[in-house]
Amino acid sequence: MSNCPHLGFHTDAAKRLSDAVTLHWEAIGYDSVGKWVAYKLADGTADPALYPSKRDAVRHQSNELLCGYLRLHPAGMTVCEAEIMIQVTRKAHDRGYRFTDPDAKHGGRDLILPITREGIYQQMRALTGKRKG
């Protein structure tokens, strides 16, 4: 683990996800932007495929409820971004949120992660039920 200004550390799961997302950017550049990646919540292992839609990413997983889904943006993903994505998605999942396809039998939602440090802390507190103080 290394230091992360957001959560205090980087897990191996975050490093795996960051590497996978950044590899797509390095390999095909802007053609990766807007595509979807599925990753295992347990260990951050990403499906090597890029999907044109979230629906396609969900449908290609053996157990859609054990995965997180993210839409790619330019320049890949830092380890900090991956750590935040995994931690927030896990916490939301533990509280009953499901990130599968909206047409799927379990329903579906997406998180829009805040971009400010305070926004990240607020989201983490909301998901863990802790109040600032």
LINKAZI-V578416 format. One record per run of one state. SS is the DSSP state (hx for helix, st for strand, lp for the rest). FROM is the first residue (numbers start at 1). TO is the last residue. Records with the same first field share a line. If there is no record, write none. Layout:
# LINKAZI-V578416
SS=FROM-TO ; FROM-TO
This chain:
# LINKAZI-V578416
lp=1-11 ; 33-35 ; 41-45 ; 47-50 ; 52-53 ; 60-63 ; 72-78 ; 95-116 ; 129-133
hx=12-32 ; 54-59 ; 64-66 ; 79-94 ; 117-128
st=36-40 ; 46-46 ; 51-51 ; 67-71
